[in-house]
Amino acid sequence: MARYRGPACRVCRRHGEKLMLKGARCFTPKCSVAQRHSPPGQHGTARRKVSEYSLQLKEKQKARHIYGVLERQFRRHFAEAERRPGLSGENLLQILETRLDNVVYRLGFADSRRQARQLVLHGHITLNGRLTNIPSCQVKSGDVIAWKEGSTKTVPYQLAVQEIESKVLPGWLSLDRGNMSGQVLSIPSREEIETTIDERLIVAFYSR
């Protein structure tokens, strides 16, 4: 399945909640979820009987859209989650959270995960001092994420510096605001992952 290129707000309306796909805009009155309480489309308000499969599929698609992951990538992440010891659902969320693009977003270097992905792809981010342009790269405890030295004069960097004070940092990350660099303190536990995703539905979907 190709990457979704349509309106991000349409995805949020389909799931009936804010998925934070457009960053700061999601907190303004311009957010379409706040303005419209029905799914998009001509038959968005029609009442339908929702099957168990539909709930599972919707939850899987919601997770994909939140983290900006393609279907094949998501399947690989789930296969890796099943190989690891512990609960597959929690392992999956840990894998998604420790993707480099998500960590860049969580550190406040980008306004959204989509923007964080672009920063990594365009070579603005370093991992342990080395340039890394793979958004799906898995970070581990002790890794240091920072801006490339030559990217400190770019507009995204200047905007990040201005807005970094207002960003809320999760407990499993630390941030040096002076140097605009962050460090992974530990792999996040389920309690430290702030998300509305019900990972049990995703596990049930792939266990059919």
C-alpha positions as CSV (number, residue, x, y, z in Angstrom):
1,M,0.0,0.0,0.0
2,A,1.4,3.4,-1.0
3,R,1.9,6.2,1.4
4,Y,-1.2,8.3,2.0
5,R,-0.8,11.8,0.4
6,G,-4.2,13.2,0.9
7,P,-5.5,15.7,3.6
8,A,-4.3,14.7,7.0
9,C,-7.4,16.1,8.7
10,R,-9.5,13.7,6.7
11,V,-7.7,10.8,8.4
12,C,-8.4,12.3,11.9
13,R,-12.1,12.7,11.0
14,R,-12.3,9.1,9.8
15,H,-11.0,7.9,13.2
16,G,-13.0,10.4,15.2
17,E,-10.1,11.8,17.2
18,K,-7.1,14.0,16.9
19,L,-4.1,11.9,15.7
20,M,-1.8,15.0,15.9
21,L,-0.9,14.7,12.2
22,K,-0.5,18.4,11.7
23,G,1.3,19.5,14.8
24,A,0.3,22.8,16.3
25,R,-2.7,23.2,14.0
26,C,-4.4,20.3,15.9
27,F,-4.6,22.6,19.0
28,T,-6.2,25.5,17.1
29,P,-9.9,26.1,16.2
30,K,-8.9,25.3,12.6
31,C,-8.7,21.6,13.5
32,S,-11.4,19.9,11.4
33,V,-12.1,17.3,14.2
34,A,-13.2,20.1,16.5
35,Q,-15.3,21.7,13.7
36,R,-16.9,18.5,12.3
37,H,-17.9,15.6,14.4
38,S,-18.8,13.2,11.6
39,P,-16.6,11.0,9.3
40,P,-15.8,12.4,5.9
41,G,-17.8,11.4,2.8
42,Q,-21.4,11.5,1.7
43,H,-22.5,8.7,4.1
44,G,-20.3,9.7,7.0
45,T,-23.3,10.1,9.4
46,A,-25.0,6.8,8.5
47,R,-25.3,4.3,11.4
48,R,-23.6,1.0,10.7
49,K,-23.1,-2.2,12.6
50,V,-19.4,-2.4,13.4
51,S,-17.9,-5.9,13.4
52,E,-15.0,-7.1,15.5
53,Y,-12.8,-7.3,12.4
54,S,-13.7,-3.7,11.5
55,L,-12.6,-2.5,15.0
56,Q,-9.3,-4.4,14.7
57,L,-8.6,-3.1,11.2
58,K,-9.4,0.4,12.2
59,E,-7.1,0.3,15.2
60,K,-4.2,-1.1,13.0
61,Q,-4.8,1.6,10.4
62,K,-4.9,4.3,13.2
63,A,-1.5,3.1,14.5
64,R,-0.1,3.2,10.9
65,H,-1.3,6.7,10.3
66,I,-0.1,8.1,13.7
67,Y,3.4,6.8,13.2
68,G,3.5,7.3,9.4
69,V,4.4,3.7,8.7
70,L,3.6,1.8,5.4
71,E,1.8,-1.5,5.6
72,R,4.8,-3.7,4.8
73,Q,6.9,-1.8,7.4
74,F,4.1,-2.3,9.9
75,R,4.0,-6.0,9.3
76,R,7.8,-6.2,9.8
77,H,7.5,-4.3,13.0
78,F,4.8,-6.7,14.3
79,A,6.8,-9.7,13.3
80,E,9.8,-8.3,15.2
81,A,7.5,-7.7,18.2
82,E,6.3,-11.3,18.2
83,R,9.9,-12.5,18.2
84,R,10.8,-10.5,21.3
85,P,10.0,-11.8,24.8
86,G,7.0,-10.3,26.5
87,L,3.7,-9.1,25.2
88,S,3.6,-8.6,21.4
89,G,1.4,-5.5,21.7
90,E,3.6,-3.7,24.1
91,N,6.7,-4.7,22.1
92,L,5.1,-3.3,18.9
93,L,4.5,0.1,20.6
94,Q,8.0,0.2,21.9
95,I,9.3,-0.5,18.4
96,L,7.2,2.3,16.9
97,E,8.2,4.7,19.7
98,T,11.9,4.1,19.2
99,R,11.9,4.8,15.5
100,L,14.3,7.6,14.8
101,D,11.7,9.8,13.2
102,N,9.4,9.4,16.2
103,V,12.2,10.2,18.7
104,V,13.0,13.4,16.7
105,Y,9.3,14.3,17.1
106,R,9.2,13.5,20.8
107,L,12.3,15.6,21.4
108,G,10.4,18.6,20.0
109,F,12.7,19.0,17.0
110,A,9.7,18.8,14.7
111,D,6.1,19.9,14.9
112,S,4.8,16.5,13.6
113,R,6.0,13.0,12.8
114,R,5.7,13.8,9.1
115,Q,8.0,16.8,9.5
116,A,10.4,14.7,11.6
117,R,10.5,12.1,8.9
118,Q,11.5,14.8,6.4
119,L,14.2,16.2,8.6
120,V,15.8,12.7,8.9
121,L,15.4,12.0,5.1
122,H,17.0,15.3,4.2
123,G,20.0,14.7,6.4
124,H,19.5,17.2,9.2
125,I,19.7,14.7,12.1
126,T,22.7,12.8,13.5
127,L,22.6,9.7,15.6
128,N,25.6,9.3,18.0
129,G,27.5,11.9,15.9
130,R,26.9,10.2,12.6
131,L,24.5,11.4,9.9
132,T,21.5,9.0,9.6
133,N,18.8,9.4,6.9
134,I,16.8,6.3,7.7
135,P,13.6,7.3,9.6
136,S,12.8,3.7,10.7
137,C,16.3,3.3,12.3
138,Q,15.8,1.9,15.8
139,V,17.4,3.9,18.6
140,K,18.5,2.2,21.9
141,S,19.3,3.3,25.4
142,G,22.2,5.8,25.5
143,D,21.9,7.0,21.9
144,V,22.3,10.7,21.3
145,I,20.2,12.5,18.7
146,A,21.2,16.0,17.5
147,W,21.0,18.4,14.6
148,K,23.8,18.3,12.0
149,E,26.1,21.2,12.4
150,G,25.4,22.5,9.0
151,S,21.6,22.5,9.6
152,T,21.7,25.0,12.5
153,K,21.1,27.9,10.0
154,T,18.0,26.3,8.4
155,V,14.4,27.5,9.0
156,P,13.3,24.2,10.6
157,Y,16.1,24.5,13.2
158,Q,15.3,28.1,14.0
159,L,11.6,27.3,14.5
160,A,12.5,24.4,16.7
161,V,14.7,26.6,18.9
162,Q,11.8,29.1,19.3
163,E,9.2,26.4,20.2
164,I,11.3,23.9,22.2
165,E,10.5,25.5,25.6
166,S,6.7,24.7,25.1
167,K,7.3,21.1,24.2
168,V,6.5,18.4,26.8
169,L,9.3,15.8,27.0
170,P,8.5,12.1,27.8
171,G,10.3,10.6,30.8
172,W,12.4,8.2,28.8
173,L,14.2,11.0,26.9
174,S,16.4,13.9,28.1
175,L,17.0,17.1,26.2
176,D,19.9,19.6,26.3
177,R,18.1,22.7,25.0
178,G,21.3,24.7,24.8
179,N,22.9,22.4,22.3
180,M,19.6,21.1,20.9
181,S,20.5,17.5,21.4
182,G,18.7,14.7,23.1
183,Q,19.5,11.3,24.6
184,V,17.5,8.1,25.0
185,L,17.5,7.3,28.7
186,S,15.7,4.0,28.4
187,I,13.3,2.0,26.2
188,P,9.9,3.3,27.1
189,S,7.5,1.1,29.1
190,R,3.8,0.9,28.2
191,E,2.9,3.4,30.9
192,E,5.4,5.9,29.4
193,I,3.9,5.7,25.9
194,E,1.2,8.3,25.6
195,T,-1.2,7.0,22.9
196,T,-4.8,6.1,22.4
197,I,-3.9,3.0,20.5
198,D,-5.4,-0.3,21.8
199,E,-2.5,-2.6,20.9
200,R,-4.6,-5.7,21.9
201,L,-6.9,-5.1,18.8
202,I,-3.8,-5.0,16.6
203,V,-2.5,-8.3,18.0
204,A,-6.0,-9.8,17.5
205,F,-6.0,-8.6,13.9
206,Y,-2.7,-10.3,13.0
207,S,-3.7,-13.4,15.0
208,R,-6.7,-14.2,12.8
